[in-house]
Amino acid sequence: VASNGLLVGTDALANSRKRYRWSSKYPIATYLVSFAASNYSTWTQNFVHAGGTMPVQFFIWPEYNNTSNRTGWERSVQMLGTFGSKFGPYPFIDEKYGIYQFTFGGGMEHQTMTGQSGFSESLTAHELAHQWWGDMVTCRNWQDIWLNEGFATYSEALWLENKPGSTGLAALKSAMQNRRPSSTSGTVYCYNALDVNTIFDTDNSYRKGSWVLHQLRHVVGDQKFFDILLEYRRRNEYKAADTDDFRMVAEELYGAPLDWFFDQWVMKPGAPNYTVGTQNLTVNGRRYLQVVINQTQAAMYPTFRMPLDFDTVAGPTQRHILWNHARQQHYLLPVSSFPTSTSLDPDQWVLTGSKGSASFVAGPAKIIDVNPRPGAARTATDRVKIGFHTPVVATSEPEAGLIVRSAA
């Protein structure tokens, strides 16, 4: 018999029966209580941690008990350390982690004893990550199921990014492309919590939910992102939480509002489509790249606000961060040489429906020079010289004591 917690004893009963007594001292969400009885073959590995060792127990049917399957499940021992370094120590460290084989498709993250039908690396990582996100911190309502499933799905990618021998960012990028939703038209927040297929929708709760975390990481930066996870854990461990609980922690550690981020990516449907146009420009001997970014997704979807990485290649690659928040937005980038190529979001941090090129369309004039410079120490002056990247015409305003002429 495989169950939650630790086996504290077995009793021989009449008629060749046996009673197994399992005990758990940690708080547990009722849907995570489980036991399974079968003709299991069992073995145990030890997870070594700062406070000692913890058993990792496996229950497998004899006909599946081979080296390949055992190796697949035993990856969970290494994963315990990797996830612990990102999420904090395994939350049931005084008991165990275990995997038992069952007949259902996929897996189920019963507390300290996961049921799995398969042996794949991603399935094992997903179900183990649930011990933090889903078991230790459980979503308060089915509407917030992405806090369980999106977190566990992103943890699959984190494992591939951080496991021994990983290529790091390249592995993360590949992992997230393999977890792109087939459609972005739905919402991560589950408005119809009466339908089980909607609750456990692969595109929305799992994959798009994982992209919420991936994009949040890009917005706030790596250090703050993992600090947010640790603080979210600290405030809600062995309790239930909802999207607002997570958002408030994220805002506090980021140091700025993030309602715009959660509103567009969790509460509303869709994803942005981008097109980019560029044009070279020289003003007073200085080189600039003019950039226009268009969001072309359907009007029914939000206009998304995101920081977009934009690389210009002219010999060495130069990275620019362009905060984009309009259906059409113009940028003026100083460059030492005109680029031979450009790339929008080259590391694919943003969940996009499509990206493409567009003809350059001129935008409003942008200031490239001011004299005297703002903040410079100076005596009183009756003149300010302002240089724009393109010719402008302004009417005079004598009541302000200034005369503005056509200038370039």
Phi, psi and omega in degrees: 000131176249133182205184182289151172079220183240145174285120183256352177170161173231145182236131174281129181244171179296159176061038175061031178261161179221140177250129176256131180246113177251147182220139176231135181259353183270150171303147184216135173288137190300328182285357179260003175282135185203150163215152178221134180236127179197182178275061185287144160268140185231152170206166184226138169245164178247134172263118181268125181227180186300330183264001180142224179231153178227136179288141171241113191251143183232137181233112187228149176289141186306324183288347177255002187276083178229171186300318183297314181291320178297318179297320179302313180288327183290347172301337181299334180294314176294322180297326178303318179288318181295311179294324178299326179289338181259322188253356189094167186305150175312129192287350180236044190296337180274001178242264184193174157236147180212158174230131174235151182275136175221176189268348180292155173288139177082226183210168176214125192276052177305141189301121181068358182211092183279138170266131178224142174266343184230185190231013184291154181298315183292321178297316180296319178294317181301309184290324176295317181300331177299337179300328173276306190252089183138325180255299177295312172246114184254140178298137184289324181226157177297334178301332183259027184300339179298335177295336172271300192281322176294320179296316181292324179293318177294330178295329173303313181293322178297322177297314181296330177287326192246357182291160180305133179083004183290153174274006174074240184301322179297320179292321178297315180301314179295319181298318181288327175295327177285350179245022174292135174295146177290337175217140178254013187284346181267181178252147175292318175293132186267096182288329179257085183271014176264351182246118185296327180290331175286319179301311184258044178286123185299316183294314190270304185287324184268293190284309179295325175300321178293326179290334173302312180293319180300316181286324176299320177302320180288324181293313188266342184094155186302310185300311181291327180298310182287332171296322177298315179299317180295319180288322175300318176298311185301319185282339189234011185294136183063030177220181177255150181217162177233182184300321180296324177299317179292317180299316183296321176296316181299316180296318183297316182280332176286327179087018180201159179299144175232017179300323179300322181291310182291327179296314185282328186261335182255313189272337185245160182274172170092181177202158182282146165250132183242141163234150186229134172235146181224158175205136178283152180209138173240128178229121179053039177082359180257141183264140177223152169249120175272134184230135170237130177245128178248139169259120189246010177296162183302152182298336181289345180261157182296160163275117190274144175249117182208150168280124183249124172290136179224114183261135171245134184245115174215077194082249175290152178276132176247131181258134175242146175253115183250112175283119186244130184210019182222159178295330170220126184219139185249146180224151177232113187249120173294133178226148178283327176220152179291132185289149174273340177201160177223161180212128177265127179051058185296332180268004172057055176277342186252134177284103182249149172285320178199159172224140181202180180261160179213160174292144178289135176238126182295147179239195182292158179294141178240141181287130177243349180202142176222134178221122000293152181289143179303133178086351180287143177293131183198162170274174181300144180221153178252009181224140170230125179261124182241126178255134178249161182280350180215153181302141179228156175233128179229147178278152179285150178230078185299333181294340178269358180079013181236150172236117181254118181256165173304135184210165175231000000 
